[in-house]
Amino acid sequence: MHVNLHLSMFLVVAACGAAPPPAAPAPAPAPAHAAEPSHAPEHKDHDGGGMHHGFKNAEEWAKVFDDPARDAWQEPDRVVAELALAPAMTVADIGAGTGYFAVRIARAVPRGEVIATDLEPDMIRFMTERAQREGLTNLRAVLTPADDPELAPGSVDRILIVDVWHHLGDRAAYARKLVSALRQGGQLVIVDFKLDAKRGPPAKFRLAPADVIAELASVGLTAKVTLELADQYVITTRRKP
Ligand SMILES: C[S@@+](CC[C@H](N)C(=O)[O-])C[C@H]1O[C@@H](n2cnc3c(N)ncnc32)[C@H](O)[C@@H]1O
């Protein structure tokens, strides 16, 4: 693998909170400044203040996102429980990456569908192949632009966004599009890193839960922290009336 990709991935991993891939050049924990986006070629700030990473080479990222060790701090079953799923629901997993949550949700909605979005074409390719491999015919991976989830109005029952909210640029504009995609009774669940988390993005990109709740309130959603994990908060909106 090219050294720039190694470096970039190491910095991103340090930022996003998972263990570095085995081939990463420096096994020691990265100092906080090493995770600064400006230090890596693929990193830059969005205009709206969100953090942008390149997430190419899905196979390498799968070693990180789907590392079984993640389960201990991520507690995926507790996160999925927050979605209060029913078997025929349609669920959007925004910025689904390699499908860590999308495959779990797909199994929980056998008569429904998971729309797993990402802006990285290689993640879409990877998830499509993963769904085939794991026999999940109800998982559809969809390439979307950074500023639009491209969900049809009133088309989904649940939306999950894990470790992605802090990557978004104009979050209020994005949230408005998510709200319009929710069906009546629909809910949005956001998981992101606490300000004092041991893992996660650099401090300047972390979002206080109160700020995320205020962003959701600005688009008409009432939300609160419904679960606290070791390093993350889980924010759930009240059902859309
Ligand atoms: C830290 S990873 C999290 C992946 C997955 N949610 C998980 O928990 O394993 C962030 C993912 O979000 C994607 N992403 C970042 N900004 C996005 C956007 N505006 N729209 C869609 N996907 C985005 C990235 O390409 C990457 O795959």
The ligand as an SDF file (V2000), in Angstrom:
LIG
                    3D

 27 29  0  0  0  0  0  0  0  0999 V2000
  -16.1300    6.9880   10.6590 C   0  0  0  0  0  0  0  0  0  0  0  0
  -16.8790    6.1830    9.2920 S   0  0  0  0  0  0  0  0  0  0  0  0
  -18.3050    5.4040   10.0630 C   0  0  0  0  0  0  0  0  0  0  0  0
  -18.8590    4.2760    9.2480 C   0  0  0  0  0  0  0  0  0  0  0  0
  -20.0640    3.5570    9.8720 C   0  0  0  0  0  0  0  0  0  0  0  0
  -21.1480    4.4870   10.1630 N   0  0  0  0  0  0  0  0  0  0  0  0
  -19.6700    2.8040   11.1120 C   0  0  0  0  0  0  0  0  0  0  0  0
  -20.1260    3.1750   12.2060 O   0  0  0  0  0  0  0  0  0  0  0  0
  -18.8870    1.8370   10.9820 O   0  0  0  0  0  0  0  0  0  0  0  0
  -17.6290    7.5190    8.3930 C   0  0  0  0  0  0  0  0  0  0  0  0
  -18.2320    7.1000    7.0560 C   0  0  0  0  0  0  0  0  0  0  0  0
  -19.1020    8.1440    6.6390 O   0  0  0  0  0  0  0  0  0  0  0  0
  -18.8830    8.4220    5.2830 C   0  0  0  0  0  0  0  0  0  0  0  0
  -19.2830    9.8160    5.0940 N   0  0  0  0  0  0  0  0  0  0  0  0
  -18.6730   10.9260    5.5490 C   0  0  0  0  0  0  0  0  0  0  0  0
  -19.3750   12.0270    5.2150 N   0  0  0  0  0  0  0  0  0  0  0  0
  -20.4650   11.5840    4.5320 C   0  0  0  0  0  0  0  0  0  0  0  0
  -21.5750   12.2330    3.9180 C   0  0  0  0  0  0  0  0  0  0  0  0
  -21.7040   13.5600    3.9340 N   0  0  0  0  0  0  0  0  0  0  0  0
  -22.5150   11.4730    3.2960 N   0  0  0  0  0  0  0  0  0  0  0  0
  -22.3840   10.1160    3.2660 C   0  0  0  0  0  0  0  0  0  0  0  0
  -21.3520    9.4480    3.8280 N   0  0  0  0  0  0  0  0  0  0  0  0
  -20.4080   10.1800    4.4580 C   0  0  0  0  0  0  0  0  0  0  0  0
  -17.4140    8.1160    5.0490 C   0  0  0  0  0  0  0  0  0  0  0  0
  -17.1180    7.8640    3.6950 O   0  0  0  0  0  0  0  0  0  0  0  0
  -17.2300    6.9040    5.9440 C   0  0  0  0  0  0  0  0  0  0  0  0
  -17.4890    5.6890    5.2540 O   0  0  0  0  0  0  0  0  0  0  0  0
  1  2  1  0
  2  3  1  0
  2 10  1  0
  3  4  1  0
  4  5  1  0
  5  6  1  0
  5  7  1  0
  7  8  2  0
  7  9  1  0
 10 11  1  0
 11 12  1  0
 11 26  1  0
 12 13  1  0
 13 14  1  0
 13 24  1  0
 14 15  1  0
 14 23  1  0
 15 16  2  0
 16 17  1  0
 17 18  1  0
 17 23  2  0
 18 19  1  0
 18 20  2  0
 20 21  1  0
 21 22  2  0
 22 23  1  0
 24 25  1  0
 24 26  1  0
 26 27  1  0
M  CHG  2   2   1   9  -1
M  END
$$$$
